[in-house]
């Protein structure tokens, strides 16, 4: 799958989630770009390891919080948060797996998805930047191309010049002014 096949928005979300994993000291973070034929519904798996269940929960919570806050995106499903040994956040276009180190070694998702292309967050980020730069360049080139020459316009008709004439003005009578007086009574 090439960089242009997955929507750019999905790539940005995956990159943000990977950065959060790095910030929260997730270990051996990998992004698996899934083969479209083999993958089914998702384009990416983000896999990271935590040294204990509290760290795994903290990583998953921060990913969920930041994606909601910055992009307005909620996971379709969240599994395993209570135990914390394998937390799965399903965002449909990508799935985040936060494992305890021993669980990750046991399940070995990377081996199960042999057709997936593994990427480190740095490799993924450089591909994303290159794709965004190419897209920006293409947009600039498209805007710089001259558009079709406009058809020659017909000369506009000019308004006739008229000689000003003296206008007679009628003076308006001033409106009647009503004065309101207050009646006061004097008590003796």
N, C-alpha and C positions, 0 to 999 in steps of 0.2 A: 504494500500500500504506500502510495506516495504522500508527501506532505499535503498536497491539495485535496486529497480524497476525504479526509476527516475535516469537518467544519472548523474554522479558525477559532470560534468561540469555545468549542470543546477542548482544543489544544491549549487555550489560555487557562481554562479551568483546571486542566490536568497539571499545567505548569505551576499554577498557584498552589494546588494541593501538594505538589512535590516540594515546593519551597517551604511550606508549613512543616512538612515532615523533617526537612533539614533543620529548620529553626527549633523544633521540639526534640532535636537529637535522635531522630529516627535513624536506624542503622541499615546500611546496604539498601538504600532506596533505589528501586528499579521501576522503569515504565516499560510495559510490554505493549508494543503496537501490534494489535491482533490482526491476523489475516482476515479480510472481509468474508471470505468463503467459510472459514472455520469458526469465526467468532460468533455469528448469529446476531445478537443485538448490540453488543458493546464494541467500541473501537479501541479502548485502552484498558489495561489493568495497571493500577499503581500499587506496588507492593513495597512495604517497609516493615522493619522489625523494631520491637521495643524490648528493653531489658526487663521490664516488669509490667504487671497489669495496669498499674496507675499511669505509667507513661503511655501505654497503648490507649487507654481511655482519654488521656489528655490530648494525644495526637488526633484521635478521631473527633473529639469535641471541638478542637480548634479548627479542623478542616470544615466541619459542618457549620460552625459559627461564621467563619470568614467568607465562605462561599455564599452563605445566606446574606451576610452584611454587604459584601462588595458587589455581588452579582445577582442577588435575589433568587438564588438557586437552592432548592431543597433536595435532599436525597429521596429517591423513590421508596427506598427501604433501608433499614438499619438492622443488622443482626449481630449478636454476640457482645453487645455493650456490657451486659450485666456481669459476665464472667471475665471478659477482657483478654482472653488468650488468643482470640481471632475475631477481630471486629471487621465487618464488611459494610461499607457504605456504597449503595447502588445508586448511581446518578444516571442510569440507563446508557448514556453514551460512553461512560467510563465507570469503572468499579474500583474502589479503594479497599485494599486488604491491609489491615494493621495486625501483625502477628507478634506473639512472643517468639523469641529467637528459636526455641526448641520446637514450637509448633510449625514454624515456617520450614524448618529443616525436615520435619516429619511429612508435611503435605507437599512440599516442593512444587509449588504452582508453576514455577519457571520450567520445570521438566515436563509438566502436563501440557503446557502450551508451547510445544516445540516449534510450531510454525510461526510463533510470534517473534517479532524483532525486539530484543531487549535493548533498552537505552538507559543511560544514566541521566539524571536531571540536567546536568551540564550539556550533554549531547542533545537532549530534547530541546533545551532552551536555545541552543545555537541554530538548530533546524527551524524552530519557530521564528526566531529573529530573521533568518534568511528568507523564509516564506513571506513574512510580513513586509520585508524590504522589497522583495520582488513584486509583491502586490501593490505597494506604494509607488514603485517605479512605473509599473504598468498603468496605474491610474494617472500619474503625472504625464506620461507619454500620450495617453489618450486625450487628456485635456489640452496638451500642447499642439496636437494636430489641428491644422486649420479645417474648419467646417466647410460645407459646400458654399461656394460663393453665392451671395444673395442675388436674386434676380434684380435687374435694374429697376429702380423705382420710377414711377411716373411723377412728373413734376406736380407739385401741389398747387392747387388753385389758391391764388391770393385774394384776400378780401378787398372789395372795392374801397377806395378811399372816398370818404364823404366829407363835405365841407361842414364844419360845425355851424349850426344856426342858433340864433338867439332864442332862448327858451323863456317863456313867460312864467314867472313863478307867482303862485297865489299864496298870499300870506294866510297862515292859519290863525284862527282866533285862539287865544289861550284858553285852556280848559278852566271852567269855573272852579274856583278854589273854595272848598267848604271849610269853614272854621267851626270847630266843635267847641262849645263852651260847656263848662261843667256847672251844674246848678248846685249851689251850696245853700244850705239853710243855716241860719244863725239862730241859736236858741237864746231866748232872753231870760 
